[in-house]
């Protein structure tokens, strides 16, 4: 019985460490984010409002920063393409 508990504990520790490492990698990539919108080139000014409204997308070590206007356009296009595919 003790061995099973020990194995479970070790498995949970490994999962926790892996999750922590993934979080650290993503946090580090956020520090190196672009300073402008990836679509229209609008400059990103770091204020409370812009931090809340701009979208950051991280996929496979690539960080993309999108302004609210471009994000709305992207969302609309995706919504329309999903409706057409249905």
URNORTA-V898813 format. One record per helix or strand. SS is the DSSP state (~ for helix, > for strand). FROM is the first residue (numbers start at 0). LEN is the number of residues. If there is no record, write none. Layout:
<<SS/FROM/LEN> <SS/FROM/LEN>>
This chain:
<<~/1/30> <>/35/1> <>/42/1> <~/47/6> <>/54/5> <>/61/5> <~/67/18>>
